[in-house]
Amino acid sequence: MAVNVLHDPAQRRFQTEVEGVLALLDYRLDQGHLVIAHTGVPDAIGGRGIASDLVRAAFDYARQAGLKVRPACSYAAAWIQRHPEYTDLLG
């Protein structure tokens, strides 16, 4: 299930709302790197691939912005293992 992920650069966050429930990915910028700090999907909307959509949006943004990515949260670190097409962005 692909969801509409919105980027809020002021809050350094990617987010989506499903059935009135907010899911988000928080990041920070560090010397040309987008560091994924936290990916959170509440249990009420879990198991639908929403976290994957959030992480993919962050990697796609990093590619477009010319940034490298550091997946500091455990979910993002596991995600990159399943998506080798994004490993060129690791740094």
Sequence and secondary structure as in RCSB ss.txt:
>XXXX:A:sequence
MAVNVLHDPAQRRFQTEVEGVLALLDYRLDQGHLVIAHTGVPDAIGGRGIASDLVRAAFDYARQAGLKVRPACSY
AAAWIQRHPEYTDLLG
>XXXX:A:secstr
     EEETTTTEEEEEETTEEEEEEEEEETTEEEEEEEE  GGG SSSHHHHHHHHHHHHHHHHT EEEE SHH
HHHHHHH GGGGGGB 
